[in-house]
Amino acid sequence: MTEVAIALAIPADHPAYAGHFPGRPILPGVVLLDEALHVVAERQGLDAATAQIRSAKFLSPVQPGEPLVLHYSEAPKGGFRFEIRAPDRGVASGAFAFTDLGRPHAP
């Protein structure tokens, strides 16, 4: 599989910004992971509930309204590697595995 790139739509008024951190909001890493995991699962026809996070690195904070692009590809030993990028830098990277890999998920 070749690399796929898709824009992540995380609104500037996402509720997670309100409490993380008041006065200087940044997007929590868990929101980045959740968005990436669900996009990969949906596009690959997999069940997001069967996902396992193999690794995750948070490289740079995400400010409200920053455009983000998810890049992902199949990993050599199964699962998927991903990187989330802002226009000028990487913000997160890691790998997911799905226990239902290879079995299409019924919509």
C-alpha positions as CSV (number, residue, x, y, z in Angstrom):
1,M,0.0,0.0,0.0
2,T,1.2,3.5,-0.8
3,E,1.0,6.3,1.6
4,V,-2.4,8.0,2.1
5,A,-2.7,11.6,3.1
6,I,-6.0,13.1,4.3
7,A,-6.9,16.3,6.1
8,L,-8.1,16.0,9.7
9,A,-11.1,18.1,10.5
10,I,-10.7,19.1,14.1
11,P,-12.7,22.3,14.7
12,A,-11.1,25.3,16.5
13,D,-14.0,25.2,19.0
14,H,-13.5,21.4,19.9
15,P,-14.5,21.0,23.5
16,A,-11.1,19.5,24.4
17,Y,-9.4,22.9,24.0
18,A,-11.5,24.5,26.8
19,G,-9.8,22.6,29.6
20,H,-6.4,21.9,28.0
21,F,-5.2,24.5,28.9
22,P,-7.3,27.6,29.9
23,G,-5.7,30.7,28.5
24,R,-3.3,28.8,26.2
25,P,-5.3,26.0,24.6
26,I,-3.6,23.0,22.9
27,L,-5.2,19.9,21.5
28,P,-4.8,16.9,23.8
29,G,-2.8,14.0,22.3
30,V,-5.6,11.6,22.9
31,V,-7.8,13.6,20.5
32,L,-5.1,13.4,17.8
33,L,-4.8,9.6,18.3
34,D,-8.6,9.2,18.3
35,E,-9.1,11.1,15.1
36,A,-6.2,9.3,13.3
37,L,-7.3,5.9,14.5
38,H,-10.9,6.4,13.3
39,V,-9.9,7.8,9.9
40,V,-7.6,4.8,9.3
41,A,-10.2,2.3,10.4
42,E,-13.0,3.9,8.3
43,R,-10.9,4.2,5.2
44,Q,-9.6,0.6,5.5
45,G,-12.9,-0.9,6.4
46,L,-11.8,-2.0,9.9
47,D,-13.5,-1.8,13.2
48,A,-11.9,1.0,15.3
49,A,-13.0,-0.8,18.5
50,T,-10.4,-3.5,17.7
51,A,-7.5,-1.1,17.4
52,Q,-4.4,-1.2,19.5
53,I,-1.9,1.7,19.7
54,R,1.5,0.2,19.2
55,S,3.4,3.4,19.6
56,A,2.7,7.2,19.8
57,K,5.0,10.2,19.9
58,F,3.8,13.7,20.4
59,L,6.2,16.1,18.7
60,S,4.7,19.5,18.8
61,P,1.5,21.1,20.3
62,V,-1.5,21.8,18.1
63,Q,-3.2,25.2,18.4
64,P,-6.9,25.8,17.8
65,G,-7.7,26.0,14.1
66,E,-4.4,24.7,12.9
67,P,-4.8,22.6,9.7
68,L,-3.6,19.0,10.1
69,V,-2.9,16.3,7.6
70,L,-2.8,12.6,8.5
71,H,-0.3,10.5,6.5
72,Y,-0.5,6.7,6.9
73,S,0.6,3.5,5.3
74,E,0.6,-0.2,6.0
75,A,3.4,-1.3,8.3
76,P,5.7,-4.2,7.2
77,K,4.6,-6.5,10.0
78,G,0.9,-5.6,9.9
79,G,-1.0,-2.6,11.1
80,F,-0.4,1.0,10.0
81,R,2.2,3.7,10.6
82,F,1.0,7.2,10.8
83,E,2.2,10.8,11.0
84,I,0.2,13.9,11.7
85,R,1.6,17.1,10.2
86,A,0.8,20.8,10.5
87,P,1.9,22.9,7.5
88,D,5.4,23.5,8.9
89,R,6.1,20.5,11.2
90,G,5.2,17.1,12.5
91,V,3.0,17.0,15.5
92,A,2.5,13.3,16.2
93,S,3.6,9.9,14.8
94,G,3.1,6.2,15.7
95,A,1.6,2.9,14.8
96,F,-1.8,1.2,15.1
97,A,-2.7,-2.5,14.9
98,F,-6.2,-3.9,14.4
99,T,-7.3,-7.3,15.5
100,D,-9.7,-7.6,12.6
101,L,-7.0,-6.7,10.0
102,G,-7.9,-8.4,6.8
103,R,-11.5,-8.8,7.6
104,P,-13.8,-6.1,6.2
105,H,-15.9,-4.3,8.8
106,A,-19.7,-4.3,8.1
107,P,-21.1,-0.7,8.0
